Amino acid sequence: MIINTIPAKAIHLDNQVKGCFLGKSIGGTLGMPYEGHEGFLDLDFYNPVPKKPLPNDDLDLQIIWLRCLQEHGLSLDNQKLGQAWLRHMDVHPDEYGVALWNLKKGIKPPLSGLHNNYFTDGMGAAIRSEIWACLFPGQPLTAAYYAYHDASVDHWGEGVLAEMFMAAFESHLFISRDLRISLDYALDLLPQTSRLRHAFEDVIACYDKGDDYQDTRQMIRSRWGSHNFTDCVMNLSFVIIGLLYGEGHFGRTLLCAVNCGEDADCTGATAGGIMGILLGDTGIPERWKSPVGETIVMGEYDGIVAPADVNEMTAELAQLRNEWAGSQLPEIQTPFTLPTLEDFSEKLPWKVNGQPVIFDGIHLQPGMHVKSLDTHVILEAHVRFPISGDIQAMVCSRGLFHFEFDGRKMGVKGDLANPVPSFHRIRGGRGFNLRVVADRSYPIKIALWPTVPTPDFYISFGDMDNRHLDVHYLDVNEGE
């Protein structure tokens, strides 16, 4: 049954909203020291025990959206959110950096979430779903509508479905007060083709037949694991593990989720927010609350002042709900279906083994142009940079390669790790510091050891603060 209205007797709403953001702060602080840890953790409490909450983008971006909502009201959409990114944000990890790069080039949402974005399925959108549930409790299709507009600025595919699912699940939970009922409701909103849906169903099946939660974690890593530790299918499955195996206990739920490892601050924060909705502020044990307190600690964002604490944030959200009472609210269609979105080619000129080719963007697929593996695969291009000074080159591939810049051998990538092309945490590749002069032509060359099949490459250039740079690729003959 589709529920999309708030019953008149939702008397515990402020207690649940406060619990949501307090639980999110607790879970994020619990997991933050272990972000990216691949193995199983064995925590039984904070380690180290904090004296205040740790800042976390899981909450930071929702505070920015709160300010946007106070400005734009119910007309907020992905276009206005994209403008807010440009005004307020200078953060560049993973999908955030790619989205900002796209937005600055005039690529508007939702294409800003797809183009050149290796991290379309990252956790960056799912972790900011709570604000939509707290604004539209008991109205899951409205919460999912705004979650779509939020997520589509910097994600696509499963990454967008993930935030829509979470917002609907959390909104429904405000009224059902039953994790399993709300989980089943939200699952039915996902398309049958969704990897999220199949992974969540696998977790539920393991729980229902009595499997140990560590065995269920291992099943997820085996079937749905990713070498990108922020993958949303893997990490939200860990959240579902926590919710089911925690069996309604706040601390046990957070520990089950965080102990699964990987994106541990996000899984902890998400599980904590959900348990806060379920139990309310008054249902969160004091031993978990007292080390963190109720203060909001936020990173630095241009022009944004955070609420002083979760009480103030709860009050600001309540004020918006009161202002919108009786308004006609938008809803998303079910089951969730994303519009067809066609990417475009940047038509970047390269040479592969001496033959001119065109690549669409930072993702290079030389295997489409290699006829023989008798020798190295050589990729060559000429580039110009918009700035002078120190910059960095990021070159990622599963294969073994060496990189040359301006005729100089810069270094070798000598392992077979899978690529994660992000300036702040390069995996399966190398970062190279370069010094350049603006508008001068520089030759670049990548020599790949013979590998079957020929692996893809990701190559991008950035400043020393990890901002992607717009680089001009010259015609392959022009630069010679």
C-alpha positions in Angstrom: 0.0 0.0 0.0 1.3 3.5 -0.9 1.3 5.9 2.0 1.8 9.5 1.1 0.0 11.5 3.8 0.9 12.4 7.4 -1.7 11.1 9.9 -3.1 13.8 12.2 -1.6 12.1 15.3 2.1 12.1 14.3 2.7 13.4 17.8 6.3 12.2 18.2 7.6 13.9 15.1 10.1 16.3 16.6 11.5 13.6 18.9 12.0 11.4 15.8 13.6 14.2 13.7 16.0 15.1 16.5 16.7 11.4 17.0 17.5 11.1 13.3 20.1 13.7 13.2 21.6 12.9 16.6 21.8 9.2 15.5 23.4 10.3 12.3 26.1 12.2 14.2 26.7 9.3 16.5 27.0 6.7 13.8 29.3 8.9 11.6 31.6 9.6 14.6 31.7 5.9 15.4 32.7 4.9 11.9 34.8 7.8 10.7 38.2 6.5 12.1 37.7 3.3 10.0 36.5 4.8 6.7 37.9 2.6 3.9 38.8 -0.3 6.1 38.4 -3.5 4.0 38.4 -6.1 6.7 35.9 -7.0 9.4 36.0 -4.6 12.4 35.4 -5.8 15.9 34.3 -2.6 17.7 32.0 -2.7 20.7 32.0 1.1 21.3 33.6 4.3 20.0 37.4 3.8 19.6 38.7 6.3 20.3 35.9 7.7 22.5 35.2 11.3 21.2 34.7 14.5 23.1 32.5 16.0 20.3 31.0 14.9 17.0 33.3 14.6 14.0 32.4 16.8 11.0 31.0 14.7 8.1 29.7 15.5 4.7 26.8 13.1 5.4 25.3 15.9 7.5 27.1 19.0 6.0 25.4 18.8 2.6 21.9 18.4 4.2 22.5 21.7 6.1 23.3 23.4 2.7 20.0 21.9 1.3 18.2 23.3 4.4 19.4 26.8 3.5 18.4 26.2 -0.1 14.9 25.1 1.0 14.5 28.2 3.2 15.3 30.3 0.0 13.4 28.4 -2.7 10.8 26.4 -0.8 9.0 23.6 -2.6 10.2 24.8 -6.0 13.7 23.4 -5.2 15.0 21.1 -8.0 18.2 19.8 -9.4 18.9 23.0 -11.4 18.7 25.1 -8.2 20.7 22.6 -6.3 23.3 22.6 -9.0 23.6 26.4 -8.6 24.0 25.9 -4.8 26.9 23.6 -5.5 28.6 26.3 -7.4 27.9 29.0 -4.8 28.7 27.1 -1.6 30.9 24.0 -2.3 34.6 23.6 -2.9 34.9 19.9 -2.0 36.4 17.5 -4.5 36.4 13.8 -3.4 35.1 11.3 -6.0 31.7 12.2 -7.4 31.6 15.6 -5.7 34.7 16.7 -7.7 33.4 15.4 -11.0 30.0 17.1 -10.5 31.6 20.4 -9.7 33.9 20.1 -12.7 30.9 19.4 -14.9 28.8 22.2 -13.4 31.6 24.7 -13.9 31.7 23.8 -17.6 28.0 24.5 -17.9 26.9 20.8 -17.9 23.6 20.9 -16.1 21.9 18.2 -14.0 21.2 15.4 -14.5 24.0 15.1 -17.0 26.4 16.6 -14.4 25.9 13.4 -12.5 26.8 11.1 -15.4 29.4 12.7 -17.6 33.0 11.6 -16.9 31.8 10.2 -13.6 33.3 6.9 -12.5 31.4 7.3 -9.2 27.8 7.3 -10.4 27.1 4.5 -7.9 28.9 6.1 -4.9 27.4 6.6 -1.5 27.5 10.4 -1.7 23.8 10.8 -2.4 22.3 8.1 -0.2 24.0 9.6 2.8 22.0 12.8 2.5 18.5 11.4 2.2 17.3 12.1 5.8 16.4 15.7 5.2 13.7 14.7 2.7 12.2 12.1 5.0 12.2 14.6 7.9 10.5 17.3 5.8 8.0 14.8 4.4 7.4 12.1 7.0 4.7 9.7 5.9 5.0 11.1 2.4 7.6 8.7 0.9 6.8 9.5 -2.7 7.4 13.2 -2.1 10.6 12.5 -0.2 11.8 10.3 -3.1 10.9 13.1 -5.6 13.3 15.5 -3.9 15.8 12.8 -3.3 15.9 12.3 -7.1 16.6 16.0 -7.7 19.3 16.0 -5.1 21.1 12.8 -6.2 21.0 13.6 -9.9 23.4 16.5 -9.5 26.3 14.2 -8.9 25.1 10.6 -9.5 23.2 8.4 -11.9 21.9 4.9 -12.0 22.1 3.0 -8.7 23.5 6.1 -7.0 20.3 8.0 -7.7 18.0 5.0 -6.9 19.9 4.6 -3.6 18.9 8.1 -2.3 15.3 7.7 -3.5 15.1 4.3 -1.8 16.5 5.6 1.5 14.3 8.8 1.5 11.2 6.7 0.9 12.2 4.1 3.5 12.9 6.7 6.2 9.8 8.7 5.4 7.6 5.6 5.7 9.3 4.6 8.9 8.2 7.8 10.6 4.7 6.4 10.5 5.0 2.6 10.5 7.6 2.5 13.3 8.5 -1.0 12.0 11.8 -1.5 10.2 10.7 -4.6 8.3 7.4 -3.1 7.1 9.1 0.0 5.8 11.9 -2.0 4.3 9.5 -4.2 2.4 7.5 -1.1 1.2 10.6 0.7 -0.1 11.9 -2.5 -1.8 8.8 -2.6 -3.9 9.6 0.9 -5.2 12.8 -0.2 -6.8 12.8 -1.6 -10.3 13.3 -5.3 -10.8 16.5 -4.6 -12.6 18.1 -2.7 -9.7 21.2 -4.2 -8.2 20.3 -2.6 -4.9 17.0 -4.5 -4.9 18.7 -7.8 -5.5 21.4 -7.2 -2.9 18.9 -6.2 -0.3 16.8 -9.3 -1.0 19.9 -11.4 -0.5 20.5 -9.9 2.9 16.9 -10.4 3.9 17.0 -14.1 2.8 20.2 -14.7 4.8 18.7 -13.1 7.9 15.4 -15.0 7.5 17.2 -18.4 7.3 19.3 -17.6 10.4 22.7 -17.0 8.9 25.3 -15.3 11.1 25.7 -11.6 10.3 29.4 -12.0 9.5 28.5 -14.7 7.0 25.9 -12.4 5.5 28.6 -9.7 5.2 30.9 -12.1 3.4 28.1 -13.1 1.0 27.6 -9.4 0.1 31.3 -8.9 -0.5 31.4 -12.0 -2.7 28.3 -11.2 -4.8 28.0 -7.5 -4.6 31.5 -6.3 -3.5 33.4 -3.5 -5.2 37.0 -2.4 -5.2 35.6 1.1 -4.7 34.9 1.3 -1.0 32.2 3.9 -1.4 30.0 1.7 -3.7 26.4 2.2 -2.6 25.2 -1.3 -3.4 27.7 -2.9 -1.1 27.5 -0.3 1.7 23.8 0.0 1.9 23.6 -3.8 2.1 25.8 -3.4 5.2 23.3 -0.9 6.5 20.5 -3.4 5.9 22.6 -6.0 7.7 22.9 -3.7 10.7 19.1 -2.9 10.7 18.1 -6.6 10.6 20.7 -8.2 12.8 20.6 -5.2 15.3 17.0 -6.3 16.0 15.9 -2.8 17.2 18.8 -2.1 19.6 20.5 1.2 18.8 24.1 0.3 19.6 24.0 -3.2 18.2 22.6 -1.9 15.0 25.3 0.7 14.5 28.1 -1.8 15.4 26.8 -4.4 13.0 26.8 -1.9 10.2 30.1 -0.3 11.0 31.9 -3.6 11.7 31.2 -4.6 8.1 33.9 -2.1 7.2 34.4 -0.3 3.9 32.6 3.2 3.9 32.2 2.8 7.7 31.4 6.4 8.5 28.6 6.5 6.0 27.1 3.1 7.0 27.3 4.1 10.7 25.7 7.5 10.0 22.9 6.0 7.8 22.1 3.3 10.3 22.2 5.8 13.1 19.8 8.2 11.4 17.3 5.4 10.7 17.4 4.1 14.3 16.9 7.7 15.5 13.7 7.9 13.4 12.6 4.5 14.9 13.5 5.2 18.5 13.4 9.0 18.7 15.9 11.1 20.7 14.5 9.7 24.0 15.1 6.1 22.8 18.9 6.6 22.1 20.9 5.3 25.1 22.8 8.0 27.0 26.1 6.1 26.8 26.0 6.7 23.0 24.8 10.3 23.2 27.1 11.7 25.9 30.5 11.4 24.2 29.1 13.2 21.1 26.6 15.7 22.5 24.1 17.7 20.5 26.3 20.2 18.9 26.6 20.3 15.1 30.2 20.4 13.9 30.3 21.4 10.2 33.1 21.8 7.6 33.7 25.1 5.9 31.3 26.0 3.1 31.1 29.5 1.6 28.1 31.5 2.9 26.6 28.7 5.0 26.0 29.0 8.8 25.0 25.7 10.5 22.4 25.4 13.1 24.1 25.5 16.5 22.8 22.0 17.5 20.3 19.3 16.6 17.6 21.1 18.6 17.9 24.2 16.4 18.0 22.0 13.2 14.9 20.2 14.3 13.1 23.5 15.0 14.1 24.9 11.5 12.7 21.8 9.8 9.5 22.0 11.8 9.1 25.6 10.7 9.3 24.6 7.0 6.8 21.8 7.5 4.4 24.2 9.1 4.8 26.8 6.3 4.1 24.1 3.7 1.1 22.6 5.5 -1.8 22.2 3.0 0.5 22.7 -0.1 0.2 20.6 -3.2 3.2 18.3 -3.0 5.0 16.6 -6.0 5.4 12.9 -6.0 7.6 10.5 -7.9 6.2 7.7 -10.1 6.4 4.1 -9.0 8.2 1.9 -9.5 11.2 4.2 -9.6 12.3 4.8 -13.2 15.1 7.1 -14.2 14.7 9.0 -17.5 16.8 8.0 -20.5 20.0 10.1 -20.4 22.5 10.2 -23.3 26.0 11.2 -22.6 28.1 13.2 -25.1 31.7 12.8 -26.4 34.3 15.4 -25.8 36.1 14.0 -28.9 39.6 14.0 -27.4 42.3 13.2 -30.0 44.8 10.6 -29.1 47.1 8.1 -30.9 47.1 4.4 -30.1 50.1 2.6 -31.4 50.6 5.5 -33.8 47.0 5.5 -35.2 44.8 8.6 -34.6 41.7 7.7 -32.4 39.0 9.7 -30.6 38.2 9.1 -26.9 35.0 10.5 -25.3 36.5 11.8 -22.1 38.7 10.8 -19.2 37.8 7.1 -19.7 40.1 5.7 -22.4 39.4 2.3 -24.0 42.5 1.5 -26.1 41.5 -2.2 -26.4 39.0 -1.1 -29.1 41.9 -0.1 -31.3 44.6 -2.7 -30.5 45.0 -5.4 -33.1 48.1 -7.1 -31.7 49.7 -7.6 -28.2 53.1 -8.4 -29.5 54.5 -5.3 -27.9 53.6 -2.4 -25.6 50.4 -0.5 -26.3 51.4 3.2 -26.7 49.0 6.0 -26.0 50.0 9.5 -27.0 48.4 13.0 -26.9 49.4 16.7 -26.7 47.8 18.9 -24.2 47.6 22.6 -23.0 46.8 23.7 -19.5 44.8 26.7 -18.4 47.2 27.6 -15.5 50.9 27.9 -14.8 52.5 26.3 -11.8 52.2 22.9 -10.0 49.5 20.5 -11.1 49.0 16.8 -10.9 48.3 14.1 -13.4 46.1 11.1 -12.4 46.6 7.9 -14.5 44.7 4.8 -13.5 44.4 1.4 -15.1 44.4 -2.3 -14.0 47.4 -2.8 -16.3 51.1 -2.2 -15.8 52.3 1.0 -17.4 54.8 3.8 -17.3 54.0 7.5 -17.9 56.0 10.1 -19.7 55.4 13.9 -19.7 57.2 16.3 -22.0 59.7 13.6 -22.9 60.5 12.8 -19.3 59.8 9.4 -17.7 57.7 10.2 -14.6 57.2 6.7 -13.1 55.7 3.3 -13.3 52.5 1.6 -12.0 53.6 -1.9 -11.2 50.6 -3.8 -9.8 47.3 -5.2 -11.1 45.0 -3.3 -8.7 41.7 -2.2 -10.2 41.4 1.5 -10.8 39.6 4.1 -8.6 40.3 7.4 -10.3 40.0 10.0 -7.5 42.7 12.5 -6.9 42.5 12.3 -3.1 42.7 8.4 -3.0 44.1 7.1 -6.2 43.9 3.3 -6.4 45.1 1.1 -9.3 47.1 4.0 -10.7 49.6 6.8 -9.9 49.5 10.5 -9.3 52.3 12.5 -10.8 53.3 16.1 -9.8 54.0 18.3 -12.7 55.1 21.9 -13.3 53.6 23.6 -16.3 53.3 26.9 -18.2 49.8 27.9 -19.3 49.0 27.5 -23.0 52.2 25.7 -23.9 51.9 22.3 -25.7 53.0 19.3 -23.8 53.3 15.7 -25.1 52.1 12.9 -22.9 52.8 9.2 -23.4 51.6 6.0 -21.7 53.3 2.7 -22.4 51.2 -0.3 -21.4 52.7 -3.7 -20.9 51.0 -6.3 -23.1 47.9 -7.4 -21.1 44.9 -9.6 -22.0 42.4 -8.1 -22.3 43.8 -4.6 -22.9 42.6 -2.7 -19.9 40.9 0.7 -19.8 42.5 3.9 -18.6 41.3 6.9 -16.7 43.5 10.0 -17.1 42.7 13.5 -15.7 44.6 16.5 -14.5 44.0 18.6 -11.4 45.4 21.4 -9.4 47.1 20.8 -6.1 43.7 21.1 -4.2 42.3 18.2 -6.2 40.1 20.3 -8.5 39.8 18.8 -12.0 41.3 21.1 -14.7 39.9 21.7 -18.1 42.7 20.6 -20.4 42.8 21.4 -24.1 43.8 18.4 -26.3 45.5 19.4 -29.5 45.0 17.6 -32.8 47.4 14.7 -32.8 49.4 16.3 -35.7 49.1 19.8 -34.4 51.2 19.2 -31.3 54.1 17.6 -33.1 
